[in-house]
Amino acid sequence: MSISFEGRVAIVTGAGGGLGKQHALELGKRGAKVVVNDLGGSVDGTGGSASAAELVAQEIVENGGTAIANGASVTDLDAVQGMVDDTMSKWGRIDIVVNNAGILRDKTFAKMELANWHAVIDVHLTGSLNVTKCVWPIMIEQNYGRLVMTTSTSGLFGNFGQSNYGAAKLGLVGFMNTLRFEGAKYNVFTNSIAPIAATRMTVDLPGFEDSAEKLAPELVTPAVVFLCSDQAPNGRIIQAAGGRYYSADVRENVGVDLGAGTSVEDIADNIETILDMSENKGILERTPHR
């Protein structure tokens, strides 16, 4: 079954290169009108230029699609609102948002300056908040929306030297987990992609030295574009790496009911059961608290 985005309008952040560029190109190829957003800064978020976004938008147009470039920083709420307002003025709706913009400022926790913690949180987590907050009422009103958060295995499972990045990326999963409930009755679905790809952000990381072809960004894009479609699930995490696609989730086990008057010693005596996440001990799917 061919998936088309004719009549849909998409915003892709951080789309001047790497993963975001591939997502924007594929959405444009499949008929979406695309806002190619990119500040045009360096990997650590410094600097800025609209040229990267303009080149991607131009490529979409040259391939027969429809696109405009936007250079707003996702950390600037007023600029993001301006981007959303401009999109609505031009095309009258916003159906899809891929929150892809990100930066890296890796250091071990002991050596990391707090400014680098806040900078990474601001782009990944607060930047995704800003874009989502501005489009949310539009999607609720039109009774349709597809939101994709870009999480990471660094957030899901941890990674040396990435406490700031990992915290931001897992924060996006928490954000998704609430939005999936609040948007469901309005046909606004929120999912996450956890990509592993060779981009300028990863080229200097261990294990990525000779991975340009094996971990090409365009091998992540099919999963992202599916999450942008009418057939998307709601509240799921898809991981994508070199043509392999698999899921991650947050689960809890049955544990043990120790009742009232539980002591620290009772916890110690039952810790193996409390921590046992094997299937034969029973895994429960978490339902939202009301």
C-alpha positions as CSV (number, residue, x, y, z in Angstrom):
1,M,0.0,0.0,0.0
2,S,1.5,3.3,-1.1
3,I,1.6,6.0,1.6
4,S,0.9,9.5,0.4
5,F,0.9,12.9,2.1
6,E,-1.0,14.8,-0.5
7,G,-2.9,17.7,1.2
8,R,-0.8,17.4,4.4
9,V,1.5,20.1,5.8
10,A,4.6,19.1,7.7
11,I,7.2,20.9,9.8
12,V,10.6,19.2,10.2
13,T,13.0,20.9,12.6
14,G,16.7,20.5,12.2
15,A,16.1,19.7,8.6
16,G,19.1,21.4,7.0
17,G,21.2,18.2,7.0
18,G,21.5,14.6,8.4
19,L,18.3,12.9,9.6
20,G,16.1,15.9,9.3
21,K,17.0,16.5,5.7
22,Q,16.1,13.0,4.7
23,H,12.8,13.2,6.6
24,A,11.9,16.4,4.8
25,L,12.9,15.2,1.4
26,E,10.8,12.0,1.7
27,L,7.8,13.8,3.0
28,G,8.1,16.3,0.1
29,K,8.5,13.4,-2.4
30,R,5.3,11.9,-1.1
31,G,3.3,15.0,-1.5
32,A,3.5,16.9,1.8
33,K,4.0,20.6,1.8
34,V,7.2,20.9,4.0
35,V,8.5,23.6,6.2
36,V,12.2,23.0,6.3
37,N,13.3,24.4,9.7
38,D,17.0,24.8,10.6
39,L,19.0,27.4,12.5
40,G,22.0,26.4,10.5
41,G,24.3,26.3,13.5
42,S,27.2,24.0,14.3
43,V,26.9,20.6,16.1
44,D,27.2,22.3,19.5
45,G,24.5,24.8,18.6
46,T,26.7,27.9,18.0
47,G,26.3,30.1,15.0
48,G,23.5,30.1,12.4
49,S,22.7,30.4,8.8
50,A,19.5,30.0,6.7
51,S,21.4,28.5,3.8
52,A,21.2,24.9,4.8
53,A,17.4,25.0,5.2
54,E,17.1,26.9,1.9
55,L,19.1,24.3,0.0
56,V,16.9,21.5,1.3
57,A,13.7,23.4,0.5
58,Q,15.1,24.1,-3.0
59,E,15.9,20.4,-3.5
60,I,12.3,19.4,-2.6
61,V,10.9,22.0,-5.1
62,E,13.3,20.8,-7.8
63,N,12.1,17.3,-7.3
64,G,8.5,18.5,-7.9
65,G,7.4,19.1,-4.3
66,T,6.4,22.1,-2.3
67,A,8.6,23.5,0.5
68,I,9.7,26.7,2.3
69,A,12.7,27.3,4.4
70,N,12.6,28.7,8.0
71,G,15.6,29.6,10.1
72,A,13.9,29.9,13.6
73,S,15.7,28.5,16.6
74,V,13.5,26.0,18.3
75,T,14.6,27.5,21.6
76,D,13.0,30.9,20.8
77,L,9.3,30.5,21.4
78,D,8.4,33.8,19.7
79,A,10.3,32.7,16.6
80,V,8.6,29.3,16.6
81,Q,5.2,30.9,16.9
82,G,6.1,33.1,14.0
83,M,7.0,30.0,11.9
84,V,3.7,28.4,12.8
85,D,1.8,31.6,12.0
86,D,3.5,31.9,8.7
87,T,2.7,28.3,7.8
88,M,-0.9,28.7,8.7
89,S,-1.1,31.9,6.6
90,K,0.4,30.2,3.6
91,W,-1.2,26.7,3.8
92,G,-4.0,26.9,6.3
93,R,-3.1,23.8,8.4
94,I,-0.3,21.9,10.0
95,D,-0.7,18.1,10.1
96,I,2.8,16.8,10.9
97,V,5.7,17.8,13.2
98,V,8.9,16.0,13.3
99,N,10.9,17.3,16.3
100,N,14.4,16.5,15.1
101,A,16.5,19.5,16.0
102,G,19.4,18.8,18.3
103,I,22.9,19.6,19.4
104,L,25.7,17.7,21.2
105,R,27.9,19.0,24.1
106,D,29.3,15.7,25.4
107,K,31.5,15.5,28.5
108,T,31.6,13.3,31.5
109,F,29.3,14.5,34.3
110,A,32.3,15.4,36.5
111,K,33.7,17.7,33.8
112,M,30.4,19.1,32.3
113,E,29.7,22.8,32.7
114,L,26.1,23.5,33.7
115,A,25.8,25.8,30.7
116,N,26.2,22.8,28.5
117,W,23.5,20.9,30.4
118,H,21.0,23.7,29.9
119,A,21.9,24.3,26.3
120,V,21.3,20.6,25.4
121,I,18.1,20.5,27.4
122,D,16.9,23.7,25.8
123,V,17.3,22.5,22.2
124,H,16.1,18.9,22.5
125,L,13.5,19.0,25.2
126,T,12.3,22.6,25.5
127,G,12.7,23.1,21.7
128,S,10.4,20.2,21.1
129,L,8.0,21.6,23.7
130,N,8.0,25.0,22.0
131,V,7.1,23.6,18.5
132,T,4.5,21.2,19.9
133,K,2.9,23.8,22.1
134,C,2.4,26.1,19.1
135,V,0.9,23.5,16.8
136,W,-1.1,21.6,19.5
137,P,-4.2,23.8,19.4
138,I,-4.2,23.7,15.6
139,M,-4.1,20.0,15.5
140,I,-6.8,19.7,18.2
141,E,-9.1,22.1,16.3
142,Q,-8.6,20.2,13.0
143,N,-9.0,16.8,14.7
144,Y,-5.8,15.5,13.2
145,G,-2.1,15.6,14.0
146,R,1.0,13.4,13.9
147,L,3.9,14.3,16.2
148,V,7.3,12.6,16.2
149,M,9.8,13.1,19.0
150,T,13.4,12.1,18.4
151,T,14.6,10.2,21.4
152,S,17.8,8.1,21.6
153,T,19.3,5.0,23.0
154,S,21.4,7.3,25.1
155,G,18.2,8.3,26.9
156,L,16.6,4.9,26.9
157,F,19.6,3.0,28.1
158,G,22.4,5.5,28.9
159,N,25.7,6.4,27.3
160,F,29.0,7.4,28.7
161,G,29.6,11.2,28.6
162,Q,26.0,12.1,27.6
163,S,24.2,12.9,30.9
164,N,22.7,16.1,29.4
165,Y,21.8,14.5,26.1
166,G,20.4,11.3,27.7
167,A,18.3,13.3,30.2
168,A,16.8,15.4,27.4
169,K,16.1,12.4,25.2
170,L,14.3,10.4,27.9
171,G,12.4,13.5,28.9
172,L,10.9,13.4,25.4
173,V,9.6,9.9,26.0
174,G,7.9,11.2,29.2
175,F,6.5,14.1,27.1
176,M,5.2,11.6,24.5
177,N,3.6,9.4,27.1
178,T,1.4,12.1,28.3
179,L,0.6,13.6,24.9
180,R,-0.6,10.3,23.6
181,F,-3.4,10.2,26.1
182,E,-4.3,13.9,25.9
183,G,-4.4,13.9,22.0
184,A,-5.9,10.5,21.3
185,K,-9.6,11.5,21.2
186,Y,-8.7,14.3,18.8
187,N,-6.8,11.9,16.4
188,V,-3.5,13.6,17.4
189,F,-1.0,10.8,17.8
190,T,2.5,11.2,19.3
191,N,5.3,8.7,18.8
192,S,9.1,8.6,19.1
193,I,12.0,7.6,16.9
194,A,15.3,6.4,18.4
195,P,17.7,6.6,15.5
196,I,21.2,5.3,15.1
197,A,22.8,7.0,12.1
198,A,26.0,8.4,10.8
199,T,25.6,12.1,10.7
200,R,27.8,15.1,11.5
201,M,26.6,14.7,15.1
202,T,27.9,11.2,15.4
203,V,30.9,11.1,13.0
204,D,33.4,11.5,15.8
205,L,31.8,9.1,18.2
206,P,33.4,5.6,18.9
207,G,31.9,3.0,16.5
208,F,30.9,5.4,13.8
209,E,34.2,5.8,12.1
210,D,33.4,3.7,9.0
211,S,29.6,3.6,9.2
212,A,28.5,6.2,6.6
213,E,26.9,3.6,4.3
214,K,25.9,1.0,6.9
215,L,24.2,3.6,9.1
216,A,23.0,6.0,6.5
217,P,20.4,8.6,7.7
218,E,18.0,7.6,5.0
219,L,17.6,4.2,6.6
220,V,15.9,5.8,9.6
221,T,13.5,7.9,7.5
222,P,11.1,5.1,6.5
223,A,10.1,4.6,10.1
224,V,9.8,8.3,10.8
225,V,7.6,8.9,7.7
226,F,5.4,5.9,8.7
227,L,4.9,7.6,12.1
228,C,3.8,10.7,10.3
229,S,1.1,8.8,8.4
230,D,-2.6,8.0,8.9
231,Q,-1.6,4.5,9.9
232,A,0.7,5.6,12.7
233,P,0.3,4.0,16.2
234,N,0.1,6.2,19.3
235,G,2.7,6.4,22.1
236,R,5.3,4.0,20.7
237,I,9.0,4.1,20.4
238,I,10.6,2.7,17.2
239,Q,14.3,2.3,17.0
240,A,16.0,2.3,13.6
241,A,19.6,1.4,12.8
242,G,21.0,0.5,9.4
243,G,17.8,-1.1,8.1
244,R,16.8,-2.8,11.3
245,Y,13.6,-1.5,13.0
246,Y,12.6,-2.6,16.5
247,S,10.7,-1.3,19.5
248,A,11.4,-0.1,23.0
249,D,9.0,0.5,25.8
250,V,8.6,1.2,29.5
251,R,7.3,-1.8,31.5
252,E,6.8,-2.9,35.0
253,N,6.7,-6.3,36.6
254,V,4.2,-7.9,39.0
255,G,6.7,-7.6,41.9
256,V,5.6,-8.7,45.3
257,D,2.9,-7.4,47.7
258,L,4.4,-7.1,51.1
259,G,1.5,-5.3,52.6
260,A,1.3,-2.8,55.5
261,G,4.2,-2.6,57.9
262,T,6.9,-3.4,55.3
263,S,10.4,-3.0,56.7
264,V,13.7,-2.4,55.0
265,E,14.6,-6.0,55.8
266,D,11.5,-7.2,53.9
267,I,12.7,-5.3,50.9
268,A,16.1,-6.9,51.2
269,D,14.6,-10.4,51.6
270,N,12.5,-9.9,48.4
271,I,14.8,-7.7,46.3
272,E,15.4,-10.4,43.6
273,T,11.6,-10.7,43.0
274,I,11.1,-7.0,43.0
275,L,13.8,-6.5,40.4
276,D,13.1,-9.5,38.3
277,M,11.9,-8.3,34.8
278,S,11.9,-11.8,33.2
279,E,8.7,-12.7,31.3
280,N,7.9,-15.7,33.5
281,K,7.6,-13.3,36.5
282,G,4.8,-11.4,34.7
283,I,5.1,-8.0,33.0
284,L,2.3,-5.5,33.4
285,E,1.6,-2.8,30.9
286,R,1.3,0.5,32.7
287,T,-2.0,2.3,32.4
288,P,-2.2,6.1,33.2
289,H,-3.1,7.2,36.7
290,R,-6.2,9.3,36.9
